[in-house]
Each structure stands twice: as structure tokens, then as C-alpha cells.
């Protein structure tokens, strides 16, 4: 099954080697360019979410490993500082995940609002 390069629906045919569904094949080229750009931006935002989630998972695993290593035999301030640093790294990584999700949510909200907008209609 081929997927439309613009709307990700099932594509019946291809235009210049690019799979396109019937609905997108009838749209003007300038509108298809916008859809393609939207799709690329959405894909980049999804990749950002995946990468930040992987970093948060790695930070959580690091903190767990440090906590499992107690008592580590390190002097008191050094052992406590290791835990503090790992917890701080985890908090920062989780913040990155929240920011990535927020950017995707904002993009999707603006994109759908722009598609629903009709010139001359009340805001």
C-alpha cells in the first residue's frame, strides 16, 4: 500500500514518482507545497520528541543506577552530589520533553486553525 506524500492517506497513483491520493491530486500546487512543508515540520517535531524522550530515559536510567549503587563508598558530599547532579539532569531532560510536546501542540493548533480560517468570516 502506498501512502500519499501530502496527507498520508492511501495513494492510488503517483505524480512524478510521488504517491498522491485523489484528493491531493486535485489541489492547486501552491496548496500542496504548504501541506508538504507542514508534513516536514511535523516530522521534525516528532523526531525532536523522540530524541528528547530518549535523553530523558537515559537520564532516568543513570539516576536509577546511582541510587542502586548506594552505598557507593564515596565520601558523603561526593555521593550526595552525584545523586543531585543526576536528578538535575533528569529534571532538565523531562523539561526538554515537555517543551518538545508543547512545540508540536502549538504547531498542530496553529495549522488546524489556519486550515479552518475563511477570509471574511468573523474571528
Backbone bond lengths (Angstrom), bond angles and torsions (degrees), N, CA, C in turn:
res aa  C-N    CA-C-N  psi(-1)  N-CA   C-N-CA  omega(-1)  CA-C   N-CA-C  phi
1 X - - - 1.444 - - 1.522 109.15 -
2 X 1.332 116.54 130.60 1.456 121.14 178.14 1.519 109.22 -97.43
3 X 1.329 115.32 146.76 1.461 121.07 -176.74 1.521 108.82 -113.90
4 X 1.321 115.78 136.57 1.462 122.07 179.09 1.531 109.90 -58.32
5 X 1.309 115.83 133.74 1.464 120.95 -178.60 1.520 112.51 -70.65
6 X 1.332 117.66 -13.92 1.449 120.29 -175.28 1.525 113.41 -104.95
7 X 1.332 116.91 -46.68 1.469 118.93 -175.05 1.528 112.66 -115.31
8 X 1.326 117.57 -3.35 1.460 124.57 177.85 1.528 113.05 66.71
9 X 1.336 117.49 21.73 1.466 121.57 172.66 1.525 108.06 -84.86
10 X 1.314 116.94 176.10 1.466 119.81 178.59 1.520 108.54 -70.40
11 X 1.336 116.67 127.90 1.460 122.29 -177.47 1.516 110.22 -95.84
12 X 1.318 115.57 130.13 1.456 120.50 -179.93 1.524 112.11 -87.91
13 X 1.326 117.33 -31.08 1.459 120.93 -178.08 1.527 109.72 -147.06
14 X 1.338 115.77 -179.13 1.461 120.65 -178.27 1.522 109.75 -127.93
15 X 1.310 115.67 146.44 1.450 122.54 174.93 1.520 106.66 -117.83
16 X 1.330 116.44 117.71 1.465 122.45 -175.84 1.524 111.58 54.14
17 X 1.320 116.85 38.34 1.459 121.86 177.85 1.510 114.71 82.16
18 X 1.333 117.53 -1.06 1.466 122.04 -179.60 1.523 108.45 -99.81
19 X 1.342 119.00 121.77 1.463 119.97 179.23 1.530 111.44 -64.84
20 X 1.339 115.82 132.24 1.457 121.44 -176.84 1.524 108.68 -138.74
21 X 1.329 116.60 138.24 1.466 121.03 175.81 1.534 108.87 -82.95
22 X 1.318 117.26 169.94 1.473 121.72 -178.38 1.522 111.24 -61.19
23 X 1.334 117.19 -40.85 1.463 120.85 -177.75 1.524 111.76 -63.69
24 X 1.323 117.19 -46.07 1.470 120.64 -178.92 1.524 111.60 -72.11
25 X 1.330 117.96 -29.64 1.463 121.27 179.72 1.521 110.77 -64.16
26 X 1.339 118.11 -26.71 1.452 121.41 -179.43 1.518 114.34 -89.63
27 X 1.321 118.09 -3.48 1.465 120.96 -177.83 1.527 110.43 -84.06
28 X 1.344 116.78 153.17 1.468 119.29 177.06 1.531 110.61 -66.91
29 X 1.343 117.47 149.28 1.469 120.97 -176.89 1.528 114.07 -56.73
30 X 1.334 118.44 -36.46 1.473 118.90 -179.18 1.527 111.32 -64.51
31 X 1.315 117.60 -33.71 1.467 121.31 178.07 1.524 110.45 -72.12
32 X 1.307 118.06 -36.60 1.462 121.27 177.93 1.522 110.53 -66.27
33 X 1.324 116.51 -36.66 1.463 119.48 176.91 1.513 111.01 -61.42
34 X 1.327 116.85 -38.68 1.458 121.03 177.88 1.521 110.52 -66.03
35 X 1.330 116.55 -43.47 1.459 119.22 178.59 1.514 110.66 -61.97
36 X 1.334 117.43 -41.02 1.455 120.71 179.98 1.524 110.28 -63.83
37 X 1.323 116.61 -42.15 1.463 119.93 178.64 1.527 110.22 -64.31
38 X 1.330 116.91 -42.89 1.466 120.68 177.79 1.527 110.44 -58.97
39 X 1.325 115.58 -43.63 1.465 119.67 -178.90 1.524 110.82 -64.27
40 X 1.324 117.09 -39.92 1.465 120.50 179.06 1.520 110.91 -66.61
41 X 1.314 117.20 -41.18 1.465 120.68 178.55 1.525 109.83 -64.78
42 X 1.335 116.19 -45.00 1.464 120.42 179.33 1.524 110.61 -60.37
43 X 1.335 117.35 -41.16 1.461 120.79 179.20 1.526 110.72 -64.62
44 X 1.327 117.05 -41.08 1.469 120.42 178.37 1.527 110.73 -63.99
45 X 1.324 116.94 -39.98 1.465 120.23 178.80 1.529 110.89 -67.28
46 X 1.316 117.50 -37.06 1.471 120.40 176.42 1.531 110.11 -65.48
47 X 1.330 116.94 -40.93 1.475 119.63 177.74 1.522 110.85 -62.87
48 X 1.319 116.26 -37.80 1.465 120.47 177.75 1.530 110.78 -63.54
49 X 1.321 116.77 -40.48 1.463 120.42 177.41 1.522 110.53 -63.25
50 X 1.330 116.33 -45.40 1.469 119.62 179.63 1.519 111.78 -61.85
51 X 1.330 116.83 -43.36 1.466 120.20 -179.08 1.523 111.29 -65.91
52 X 1.329 117.04 -44.15 1.473 119.32 -179.53 1.521 110.91 -67.96
53 X 1.323 117.40 -34.39 1.461 120.62 177.09 1.522 110.42 -66.06
54 X 1.324 116.98 -39.50 1.470 120.58 177.37 1.527 110.56 -63.91
55 X 1.342 117.03 -40.41 1.469 119.75 177.74 1.527 110.95 -65.17
56 X 1.320 117.37 -39.65 1.465 120.53 178.54 1.519 110.61 -65.82
57 X 1.317 116.41 -39.79 1.469 119.95 177.93 1.532 110.40 -63.38
58 X 1.337 116.80 -43.06 1.468 120.52 179.00 1.535 110.77 -63.68
59 X 1.328 117.28 -40.30 1.463 120.67 178.43 1.522 110.82 -65.89
60 X 1.321 117.65 -38.51 1.464 120.98 177.86 1.524 110.85 -65.61
61 X 1.326 116.52 -40.43 1.467 120.43 177.56 1.530 111.07 -64.82
62 X 1.326 116.36 -38.53 1.466 120.14 178.57 1.526 110.72 -64.35
63 X 1.335 116.64 -44.75 1.463 120.03 178.35 1.522 110.73 -62.97
64 X 1.313 117.33 -41.41 1.462 120.91 178.33 1.521 110.93 -62.28
65 X 1.334 116.68 -41.93 1.465 120.19 178.88 1.525 110.93 -63.00
66 X 1.314 116.96 -40.18 1.470 120.30 178.49 1.522 110.18 -66.12
67 X 1.316 116.56 -43.26 1.467 119.87 -179.42 1.533 111.12 -66.48
68 X 1.347 116.72 -35.41 1.459 120.25 177.99 1.527 112.17 -70.16
69 X 1.336 116.05 -19.53 1.468 121.53 -176.91 1.531 111.91 -86.98
70 X 1.318 118.55 3.12 1.465 121.68 -178.89 1.521 108.89 -78.85
71 X 1.274 121.31 133.02 1.457 127.70 -5.29 1.534 110.53 -78.27
72 X 1.320 115.13 135.11 1.461 120.37 -175.78 1.513 112.68 -89.19
73 X 1.298 117.18 -16.30 1.458 119.82 -178.01 1.523 112.05 89.76
74 X 1.327 117.05 -3.43 1.457 119.85 177.07 1.524 109.09 -77.20
75 X 1.321 116.96 151.47 1.468 119.27 175.48 1.530 110.06 -57.69
76 X 1.314 116.08 155.03 1.465 122.16 -171.79 1.526 114.72 -51.92
77 X 1.314 121.35 -52.12 1.473 117.03 -177.07 1.529 112.27 -64.92
78 X 1.334 119.03 -34.86 1.466 121.31 -178.16 1.524 111.63 -69.12
79 X 1.311 117.67 -43.15 1.461 120.97 178.91 1.518 111.61 -63.82
80 X 1.309 115.99 -43.71 1.469 120.46 178.60 1.528 110.65 -64.82
81 X 1.318 115.84 -38.55 1.466 119.47 -179.70 1.519 111.38 -66.87
82 X 1.329 117.57 -35.84 1.474 121.02 176.58 1.520 110.04 -60.38
83 X 1.328 116.92 -45.21 1.467 121.30 178.95 1.527 109.99 -63.94
84 X 1.321 116.21 -44.45 1.461 121.10 179.78 1.525 110.54 -60.66
85 X 1.333 117.97 -45.82 1.463 121.84 -179.35 1.533 111.50 -63.57
86 X 1.322 116.75 -42.26 1.464 120.65 -179.98 1.527 110.58 -66.83
87 X 1.330 116.96 -40.11 1.472 120.40 178.77 1.533 110.22 -66.30
88 X 1.330 116.61 -38.76 1.462 120.74 177.78 1.532 110.47 -64.93
89 X 1.332 117.38 -41.52 1.468 121.22 178.00 1.528 110.70 -63.44
90 X 1.314 117.05 -39.83 1.466 121.05 178.30 1.530 110.42 -65.08
91 X 1.320 117.14 -43.41 1.469 120.35 178.78 1.529 110.72 -62.20
92 X 1.320 117.23 -41.31 1.464 120.77 178.57 1.525 110.95 -65.39
93 X 1.324 117.28 -40.76 1.462 121.00 179.50 1.528 110.79 -65.92
94 X 1.319 117.08 -40.43 1.467 120.22 177.71 1.525 111.29 -65.91
95 X 1.330 116.30 -35.01 1.459 120.66 175.95 1.534 109.97 -63.30
96 X 1.340 117.35 -41.19 1.460 121.51 177.23 1.531 110.89 -60.31
97 X 1.322 116.60 -40.20 1.472 120.71 178.80 1.527 109.63 -63.51
98 X 1.326 116.94 -45.65 1.465 120.24 179.06 1.527 111.02 -61.15
99 X 1.337 116.58 -42.37 1.464 120.58 179.23 1.525 111.24 -63.73
100 X 1.330 117.04 -41.13 1.462 120.71 179.70 1.530 110.32 -63.89
101 X 1.331 116.80 -42.93 1.462 120.30 177.51 1.528 110.51 -64.67
102 X 1.303 116.95 -39.11 1.457 121.14 179.70 1.529 110.96 -63.81
103 X 1.354 117.01 -42.39 1.463 120.05 178.21 1.532 110.92 -62.61
104 X 1.330 117.32 -42.18 1.463 119.94 178.27 1.523 110.56 -65.24
105 X 1.324 117.76 -44.30 1.466 121.10 178.75 1.530 111.14 -59.77
106 X 1.338 116.42 -44.62 1.466 120.35 178.98 1.523 111.20 -62.10
107 X 1.331 116.41 -43.60 1.462 120.17 179.59 1.522 110.76 -62.48
108 X 1.323 116.74 -46.62 1.463 119.76 -178.64 1.523 111.05 -64.67
109 X 1.319 118.14 -37.77 1.465 121.19 179.22 1.526 110.48 -66.19
110 X 1.329 117.42 -43.49 1.465 120.15 179.49 1.520 111.27 -69.04
111 X 1.325 117.30 -39.62 1.463 120.70 -178.56 1.523 110.42 -64.85
112 X 1.326 117.35 -43.90 1.466 118.43 -179.71 1.523 110.62 -72.13
113 X 1.321 118.24 -32.20 1.459 120.52 176.93 1.528 109.90 -67.63
114 X 1.329 117.11 -38.51 1.466 120.60 179.26 1.523 110.71 -66.99
115 X 1.314 118.30 -37.23 1.466 121.19 179.48 1.530 111.55 -70.36
116 X 1.337 117.12 -30.94 1.462 121.01 -179.53 1.517 112.59 -81.89
117 X 1.317 117.39 -15.20 1.451 122.13 -175.70 1.521 110.72 -69.72
118 X 1.320 116.16 133.08 1.451 121.44 174.98 1.507 106.97 -122.66
119 X 1.362 117.71 126.16 1.467 119.59 179.28 1.524 111.00 -56.99
120 X 1.322 116.47 138.16 1.458 121.45 178.36 1.515 113.88 88.45
121 X 1.352 117.52 -9.73 1.463 118.79 179.88 1.521 108.93 -86.81
122 X 1.322 118.07 152.77 1.475 119.96 178.39 1.515 110.58 -65.46
123 X 1.322 116.72 143.75 1.468 121.84 -176.73 1.503 112.31 -74.35
